[in-house]
Amino acid sequence: MLDAISEYHDLLSDDQLAADSQAMLTDQLGRHGLVFGGRALCTVLRPRLTNHERHAWLEQRVRLLMQVFAKTYDAAVASPEFRRQFMLADWEEVLVQDEPGIRNPSPTSRLDTFIIDADSEMKLTEYNAETPAGAAYGDALADAFIDLPIMRAFARRYEITPIPSRQGVLHVLLATYEEFLGRRELPRIAIVDWPDVPTVTEFEMYRDYFHSRGIACVIADPREAEYHNGRLSFGDSGPVDFIYKRVLIHELVEQCGIDSPMVRAVRDRAVCMANGFRCKMLHKKASLAVLSDERNAQLFSDDEHAAIRAHVPWTRTVVERKTQFEGREVDLVPFIQAHRERLVLKPNDDYGGAGITLGWTVDDAAWAEAIARALAAPHIVQERVRIPYEPYPSLVDGTVQIVDRMLDTAPFVSYGEYMEGYLTRLSTAALLNVTAGGGSTVPTFLVEPRG
């Protein structure tokens, strides 16, 4: 892809073409609500470019990883003892024992990975099995980019194909409701989250998209839920059949309680919810520790072990114990203390980069404090992974500047089985997370040279 990227950047040496493209992109971002917490979602002038071969390779890798997660989920549902490895809170343990009426705990999910193309290396750092954001944003960004003057010039040399994701979310929501109901019927959907979250513009995109497909949809605040006569409603919007849950479960329970109307309606199976309470097990960062821990080796086949070794960095829950690292036994807490430069500490259940400590960015005293926090509340420790870089252009004071930026690859997963597009986040900071206040999101296009 280096040739395509180089040609794209060469086209931007035309100052007028760059200026016209930036002006049109800025207009599109504002016109379509492509903002996150008041910031423009995209701050660069190039989308991510990949080809069909790399895309097919990623699809195959995702399928392998999802097979491993499915096996882990089945073991967790079947065994309370096995489930303890996920470090669930007491109230979470209560909720995951409810039979949800659907097979897959996370009909729509997202893997967060780092890929070094030159070495065909992919490392999975998190599995967002609960509230995967970004699919609608990505499709809207692709629409914003596709008609830019720079893209029209680039299209003379390359065939360009977008990789949509949004329709995959709708497909799995409808299929999940059909499975839950036992027949095919369009639900009345509530997109549920707090009204002040930065992703509210994406909720509006989904609402409008659902409406365009003839599906009734409201955006709802869980605090306005009412549950009467076996029906759930929010405020004056009328009863709903299906919850597209974007609120985090722990925030829902903390603010509204385990006996709140929405929770009771889901537990009574008066309404279908994606992703339901059982998604919390795989969403916990400890799920990667479960995959890579030698104590669970008997759970996986040889091919699955190979996938875990290739794609899951060494991860353990932070407790006093002996474990294996690179084939030798280590005492975990002293090992963490002695290897700050190669380790990361993460809360078991948080988001947006909150609470993460990158060992190589802090001194010994700060690392010791982070370890103390990790022993006091559920955390994981994970081996540092290599971060890929790519040059991306941006227009600064009328001049194109091309700067290497770190990037991640976050495939959207449908039915817990296969990839439907992916999110790419860029950053010049160590944490690639738009929620954390930095970085940019770009759409991805498949490109091949024209014959």
C-alpha positions as CSV (number, residue, x, y, z in Angstrom):
1,M,0.0,0.0,0.0
2,L,3.0,2.3,0.3
3,D,2.8,3.2,-3.4
4,A,-0.9,4.2,-3.2
5,I,-0.2,6.3,-0.1
6,S,2.7,8.0,-1.7
7,E,0.7,8.8,-4.8
8,Y,-2.1,10.2,-2.7
9,H,0.3,12.4,-0.8
10,D,1.9,13.6,-4.1
11,L,-1.5,14.8,-5.3
12,L,-1.8,17.0,-2.2
13,S,1.3,18.9,-3.4
14,D,-1.3,20.9,-5.4
15,D,-2.1,23.6,-2.9
16,Q,-5.4,24.4,-4.4
17,L,-6.5,20.8,-4.5
18,A,-5.6,20.4,-0.9
19,A,-7.4,23.6,0.1
20,D,-10.5,22.7,-1.8
21,S,-10.5,19.2,-0.3
22,Q,-10.1,20.5,3.3
23,A,-12.9,23.1,2.8
24,M,-15.3,20.4,1.5
25,L,-14.3,18.0,4.3
26,T,-14.8,20.6,7.0
27,D,-18.2,21.4,5.5
28,Q,-19.2,17.7,5.4
29,L,-18.1,17.1,9.0
30,G,-20.2,20.0,10.3
31,R,-23.2,19.3,8.0
32,H,-23.5,15.6,9.1
33,G,-22.7,16.0,12.8
34,L,-19.3,14.2,12.6
35,V,-18.2,15.5,15.9
36,F,-17.3,13.8,19.1
37,G,-17.7,15.8,22.3
38,G,-17.6,19.0,20.2
39,R,-14.4,18.1,18.4
40,A,-14.2,17.3,14.7
41,L,-14.1,13.5,14.4
42,C,-11.5,13.6,11.6
43,T,-8.5,16.0,11.5
44,V,-6.5,14.6,8.5
45,L,-6.9,14.7,4.8
46,R,-6.4,11.0,3.9
47,P,-8.6,8.0,4.7
48,R,-6.9,4.7,5.5
49,L,-6.0,2.7,2.4
50,T,-5.8,-1.0,2.2
51,N,-6.2,-3.7,-0.4
52,H,-8.3,-6.8,-0.9
53,E,-5.5,-9.2,0.2
54,R,-4.9,-7.5,3.5
55,H,-8.7,-7.2,4.1
56,A,-9.2,-10.9,3.5
57,W,-6.3,-11.7,5.9
58,L,-7.9,-9.6,8.6
59,E,-11.3,-11.3,8.1
60,Q,-9.8,-14.7,8.6
61,R,-7.9,-13.6,11.7
62,V,-11.1,-12.2,13.2
63,R,-13.0,-15.5,12.6
64,L,-10.3,-17.4,14.4
65,L,-10.4,-15.1,17.4
66,M,-14.1,-15.1,17.7
67,Q,-14.1,-18.9,17.7
68,V,-11.9,-18.8,20.8
69,F,-14.1,-16.2,22.5
70,A,-17.2,-18.3,21.8
71,K,-15.6,-21.3,23.5
72,T,-14.6,-19.2,26.5
73,Y,-18.1,-17.8,26.8
74,D,-19.7,-21.3,26.8
75,A,-17.3,-22.4,29.5
76,A,-18.1,-19.3,31.6
77,V,-21.9,-19.9,31.3
78,A,-21.5,-23.5,32.2
79,S,-19.2,-23.2,35.2
80,P,-19.4,-20.6,38.1
81,E,-15.9,-21.7,39.1
82,F,-14.5,-20.9,35.6
83,R,-16.5,-17.7,35.6
84,R,-14.7,-16.4,38.6
85,Q,-11.7,-15.7,36.4
86,F,-13.6,-12.8,34.9
87,M,-13.8,-11.0,38.3
88,L,-17.4,-10.2,38.1
89,A,-19.1,-8.0,40.7
90,D,-21.7,-9.7,42.9
91,W,-24.6,-8.0,41.1
92,E,-23.0,-8.9,37.7
93,E,-22.9,-12.5,38.8
94,V,-26.6,-12.3,39.5
95,L,-27.5,-10.9,36.1
96,V,-25.4,-13.2,34.0
97,Q,-27.3,-16.2,35.4
98,D,-30.5,-15.0,33.7
99,E,-31.3,-16.8,30.5
100,P,-31.6,-14.0,27.9
101,G,-33.5,-15.8,25.2
102,I,-30.8,-15.2,22.6
103,R,-27.7,-17.3,21.8
104,N,-25.1,-14.7,21.3
105,P,-24.2,-12.4,24.2
106,S,-22.8,-9.7,21.9
107,P,-24.6,-9.6,18.6
108,T,-22.6,-6.5,17.6
109,S,-19.1,-6.1,19.0
110,R,-15.6,-4.7,18.2
111,L,-12.1,-6.0,18.6
112,D,-9.3,-3.4,19.3
113,T,-6.1,-4.5,17.7
114,F,-2.7,-3.2,16.5
115,I,-1.4,-4.5,13.1
116,I,2.1,-4.3,11.8
117,D,1.5,-5.0,8.1
118,A,5.1,-5.6,7.2
119,D,5.3,-8.6,9.5
120,S,1.7,-9.7,9.3
121,E,1.5,-9.2,13.1
122,M,-1.8,-8.5,14.8
123,K,-2.2,-8.1,18.6
124,L,-5.6,-7.9,20.3
125,T,-5.5,-5.5,23.3
126,E,-9.3,-5.2,24.1
127,Y,-12.6,-6.8,23.2
128,N,-15.5,-4.3,23.3
129,A,-18.3,-6.8,23.7
130,E,-20.7,-4.4,25.4
131,T,-21.1,-1.0,23.6
132,P,-19.1,-0.9,20.4
133,A,-19.2,2.6,19.0
134,G,-18.1,4.0,15.7
135,A,-19.8,2.0,12.9
136,A,-22.2,4.8,11.9
137,Y,-19.5,7.4,12.3
138,G,-17.2,5.4,10.0
139,D,-19.8,5.1,7.2
140,A,-20.6,8.8,7.4
141,L,-16.9,9.6,7.2
142,A,-16.6,7.4,4.1
143,D,-19.5,9.4,2.6
144,A,-17.7,12.6,3.5
145,F,-14.4,11.5,1.9
146,I,-15.6,9.8,-1.2
147,D,-16.5,13.0,-3.1
148,L,-13.5,15.2,-2.0
149,P,-11.5,16.7,-4.9
150,I,-8.4,14.8,-3.8
151,M,-10.4,11.5,-3.8
152,R,-11.7,12.2,-7.3
153,A,-8.1,12.8,-8.5
154,F,-6.9,9.7,-6.8
155,A,-9.8,7.6,-8.3
156,R,-8.3,8.2,-11.8
157,R,-5.4,5.9,-10.8
158,Y,-7.1,3.6,-8.3
159,E,-10.4,1.7,-7.9
160,I,-11.8,2.8,-4.6
161,T,-14.3,0.7,-2.6
162,P,-15.7,1.8,0.8
163,I,-16.1,-0.8,3.6
164,P,-19.5,-0.2,5.2
165,S,-20.3,-1.3,8.8
166,R,-23.6,0.3,9.7
167,Q,-25.9,-2.1,7.9
168,G,-24.1,-5.0,9.8
169,V,-25.4,-3.5,13.0
170,L,-29.0,-3.3,11.7
171,H,-28.8,-6.9,10.4
172,V,-27.8,-8.3,13.7
173,L,-30.3,-6.3,15.7
174,L,-33.2,-7.5,13.5
175,A,-31.9,-11.1,13.5
176,T,-31.5,-11.0,17.3
177,Y,-35.1,-9.8,17.7
178,E,-36.3,-12.5,15.4
179,E,-34.5,-15.1,17.5
180,F,-35.9,-13.7,20.7
181,L,-39.5,-13.4,19.4
182,G,-39.5,-16.7,17.4
183,R,-40.9,-15.0,14.3
184,R,-39.9,-12.2,11.9
185,E,-41.3,-8.9,12.9
186,L,-39.9,-5.3,12.9
187,P,-39.3,-4.1,16.5
188,R,-39.8,-0.6,17.9
189,I,-36.2,0.2,19.0
190,A,-34.9,2.4,21.8
191,I,-31.3,3.5,21.6
192,V,-30.6,3.9,25.3
193,D,-27.8,6.0,26.9
194,W,-27.3,9.2,28.9
195,P,-28.2,12.3,27.0
196,D,-24.9,14.0,27.6
197,V,-22.5,11.4,26.2
198,P,-20.3,12.5,23.3
199,T,-21.6,9.8,21.1
200,V,-25.1,11.2,20.9
201,T,-24.5,12.3,17.3
202,E,-24.0,8.7,16.4
203,F,-27.3,7.7,18.1
204,E,-29.0,10.3,15.9
205,M,-27.4,8.8,12.8
206,Y,-28.7,5.4,13.7
207,R,-32.1,6.7,14.5
208,D,-32.4,8.4,11.1
209,Y,-31.0,5.2,9.4
210,F,-33.5,3.0,11.1
211,H,-36.3,5.4,10.2
212,S,-35.2,5.3,6.6
213,R,-35.7,1.5,6.7
214,G,-39.2,1.8,8.1
215,I,-38.2,0.9,11.7
216,A,-39.6,3.0,14.5
217,C,-36.8,4.2,16.8
218,V,-36.4,6.6,19.8
219,I,-33.3,7.8,21.7
220,A,-34.0,7.3,25.4
221,D,-32.6,8.1,28.8
222,P,-32.6,5.0,31.0
223,R,-33.7,7.2,34.0
224,E,-37.0,7.8,32.1
225,A,-37.8,4.1,31.9
226,E,-41.3,2.9,33.0
227,Y,-42.4,-0.7,33.2
228,H,-46.1,-1.4,33.5
229,N,-48.3,-4.3,32.5
230,G,-45.4,-6.1,30.9
231,R,-44.4,-3.3,28.6
232,L,-41.3,-1.0,28.8
233,S,-41.5,2.6,27.7
234,F,-39.4,5.8,28.1
235,G,-41.2,9.0,29.0
236,D,-44.0,9.8,26.6
237,S,-42.5,7.8,23.6
238,G,-44.7,4.8,23.9
239,P,-43.8,1.1,24.5
240,V,-40.6,-0.4,22.9
241,D,-39.8,-3.9,21.9
242,F,-36.0,-3.8,21.6
243,I,-33.2,-2.0,23.4
244,Y,-30.1,-1.1,21.4
245,K,-28.1,-0.6,24.6
246,R,-25.3,1.9,24.4
247,V,-25.3,2.7,28.1
248,L,-22.7,0.8,30.0
249,I,-24.2,-1.8,32.3
250,H,-22.2,-0.8,35.3
251,E,-23.3,2.8,34.9
252,L,-26.9,1.8,34.4
253,V,-26.9,-0.3,37.7
254,E,-24.9,2.3,39.6
255,Q,-27.2,5.2,38.7
256,C,-30.6,3.4,38.4
257,G,-30.2,0.2,40.5
258,I,-30.5,-3.5,39.7
259,D,-34.3,-3.2,40.4
260,S,-34.8,-0.3,38.0
261,P,-37.6,-0.6,35.4
262,M,-35.3,-1.2,32.4
263,V,-33.3,-3.9,34.2
264,R,-36.5,-5.6,35.4
265,A,-38.0,-5.6,32.0
266,V,-35.0,-7.2,30.5
267,R,-34.8,-9.8,33.2
268,D,-38.5,-10.6,32.7
269,R,-37.8,-10.9,29.0
270,A,-40.5,-8.4,28.4
271,V,-38.1,-6.6,26.0
272,C,-35.1,-7.8,24.0
273,M,-31.8,-6.1,24.6
274,A,-28.6,-6.2,22.6
275,N,-26.0,-6.5,24.0
276,G,-27.5,-8.1,27.1
277,F,-26.2,-8.6,30.6
278,R,-24.1,-11.7,29.7
279,C,-21.9,-9.7,27.4
280,K,-20.1,-8.4,30.5
281,M,-18.1,-11.5,30.9
282,L,-16.3,-11.2,27.5
283,H,-16.3,-7.4,27.8
284,K,-14.2,-7.6,30.9
285,K,-10.5,-7.1,30.1
286,A,-9.9,-10.2,32.1
287,S,-11.3,-12.2,29.2
288,L,-7.9,-11.8,27.5
289,A,-6.2,-13.2,30.7
290,V,-8.6,-16.2,30.5
291,L,-7.5,-16.8,26.9
292,S,-3.7,-16.6,27.6
293,D,-3.6,-18.2,31.0
294,E,-1.9,-21.6,31.1
295,R,-4.5,-22.8,33.5
296,N,-7.1,-22.9,30.7
297,A,-4.9,-24.6,28.1
298,Q,-7.2,-27.7,28.0
299,L,-10.1,-25.6,26.7
300,F,-8.6,-24.9,23.3
301,S,-7.5,-26.9,20.2
302,D,-4.0,-26.7,18.7
303,D,-5.2,-24.3,16.1
304,E,-6.9,-22.1,18.7
305,H,-3.7,-22.1,20.8
306,A,-1.8,-21.0,17.8
307,A,-4.3,-18.1,17.3
308,I,-4.0,-17.1,20.9
309,R,-0.2,-17.1,20.8
310,A,-0.2,-15.1,17.6
311,H,-2.8,-12.5,18.5
312,V,-3.3,-12.2,22.3
313,P,-0.5,-10.5,24.2
314,W,0.5,-12.2,27.5
315,T,-2.2,-11.0,30.0
316,R,-3.0,-11.9,33.6
317,T,-5.4,-10.7,36.3
318,V,-3.4,-8.9,39.0
319,V,-3.4,-11.1,42.0
320,E,-0.7,-12.8,44.2
321,R,0.1,-16.0,42.4
322,K,2.7,-17.9,40.4
323,T,2.2,-18.1,36.6
324,Q,4.1,-18.7,33.4
325,F,5.8,-16.1,31.3
326,E,7.7,-17.1,28.2
327,G,7.9,-20.7,29.4
328,R,9.2,-20.0,32.9
329,E,7.5,-19.7,36.2
330,V,7.3,-16.2,37.7
331,D,5.9,-14.7,40.9
332,L,3.4,-12.4,39.3
333,V,3.5,-9.2,41.5
334,P,7.3,-9.1,41.9
335,F,7.5,-9.7,38.2
336,I,5.2,-6.8,37.5
337,Q,7.3,-4.6,39.8
338,A,10.5,-5.5,38.0
339,H,9.4,-5.2,34.4
340,R,7.7,-1.8,34.2
341,E,9.1,-1.0,30.7
342,R,7.3,-3.8,29.1
343,L,3.9,-3.9,30.9
344,V,0.6,-2.1,31.0
345,L,-1.9,-2.0,33.9
346,K,-5.6,-1.7,33.0
347,P,-8.8,-1.6,35.1
348,N,-10.9,-4.7,34.4
349,D,-14.0,-2.7,33.4
350,D,-13.5,0.9,32.2
351,Y,-13.4,2.7,28.9
352,G,-11.9,5.7,27.1
353,G,-8.4,5.0,28.4
354,A,-9.5,5.7,32.0
355,G,-7.2,4.2,34.6
356,I,-4.6,2.7,32.2
357,T,-1.0,3.0,33.2
358,L,1.7,2.5,30.6
359,G,4.7,1.3,32.5
360,W,7.3,2.9,30.1
361,T,5.7,6.3,30.5
362,V,5.9,6.6,34.3
363,D,8.7,6.3,36.9
364,D,9.1,3.6,39.5
365,A,7.1,5.4,42.2
366,A,4.1,6.0,39.9
367,W,4.3,2.3,38.8
368,A,4.3,1.1,42.5
369,E,1.2,3.2,43.1
370,A,-0.4,1.7,40.0
371,I,0.3,-1.8,41.2
372,A,-1.2,-1.0,44.6
373,R,-4.4,0.2,42.9
374,A,-4.4,-3.0,40.7
375,L,-4.2,-5.2,43.8
376,A,-7.0,-3.3,45.5
377,A,-9.5,-3.4,42.7
378,P,-9.8,-5.8,39.7
379,H,-7.1,-5.0,37.1
380,I,-5.2,-6.8,34.4
381,V,-1.5,-6.6,33.5
382,Q,-0.7,-7.0,29.8
383,E,2.5,-7.2,27.9
384,R,3.4,-4.1,25.8
385,V,2.7,-4.5,22.1
386,R,4.3,-2.8,19.1
387,I,2.4,0.2,17.8
388,P,2.2,0.7,14.0
389,Y,2.7,4.1,12.4
390,E,1.6,5.6,9.1
391,P,2.1,9.0,7.6
392,Y,-1.1,11.1,7.4
393,P,-1.5,14.6,5.9
394,S,-3.3,17.5,7.5
395,L,-3.7,21.1,6.4
396,V,-2.1,23.5,8.9
397,D,-2.1,27.2,8.2
398,G,-2.7,26.6,4.5
399,T,0.2,24.1,4.2
400,V,0.0,20.3,4.0
401,Q,2.0,18.7,6.8
402,I,2.6,14.9,6.7
403,V,3.2,13.4,10.1
404,D,3.6,9.8,11.3
405,R,0.7,8.8,13.5
406,M,0.0,5.8,15.5
407,L,-3.0,3.8,14.4
408,D,-5.1,1.0,15.6
409,T,-7.5,-1.4,13.7
410,A,-10.8,-2.1,15.4
411,P,-12.9,-4.6,13.4
412,F,-16.7,-4.6,13.9
413,V,-18.0,-8.1,14.5
414,S,-21.5,-9.4,13.6
415,Y,-23.2,-12.4,15.3
416,G,-19.9,-13.0,17.2
417,E,-18.6,-14.6,14.1
418,Y,-17.3,-12.3,11.3
419,M,-16.0,-8.9,10.5
420,E,-18.1,-6.1,8.8
421,G,-15.8,-3.2,8.4
422,Y,-13.6,-1.6,11.0
423,L,-12.7,1.6,12.8
424,T,-9.3,3.2,12.6
425,R,-8.1,5.7,15.1
426,L,-5.0,7.8,14.8
427,S,-3.0,9.6,17.5
428,T,0.3,11.2,18.2
429,A,-0.1,10.3,21.9
430,A,0.6,6.9,23.5
431,L,-3.1,6.2,24.1
432,L,-5.1,5.8,20.8
433,N,-8.5,6.7,22.1
434,V,-10.8,9.4,20.8
435,T,-12.7,9.3,24.1
436,A,-9.6,10.2,26.0
437,G,-9.5,13.5,24.3
438,G,-7.0,13.1,21.4
439,G,-6.6,11.7,18.0
440,S,-8.7,11.3,14.9
441,T,-10.9,8.7,13.3
442,V,-10.6,7.9,9.6
443,P,-12.7,5.7,7.2
444,T,-11.1,2.9,5.3
445,F,-11.2,2.2,1.6
446,L,-10.1,-0.8,-0.4
447,V,-7.9,0.4,-3.3
448,E,-6.4,-1.4,-6.2
449,P,-4.5,0.1,-9.2
450,R,-6.6,0.6,-12.3
451,G,-5.6,-1.7,-15.1
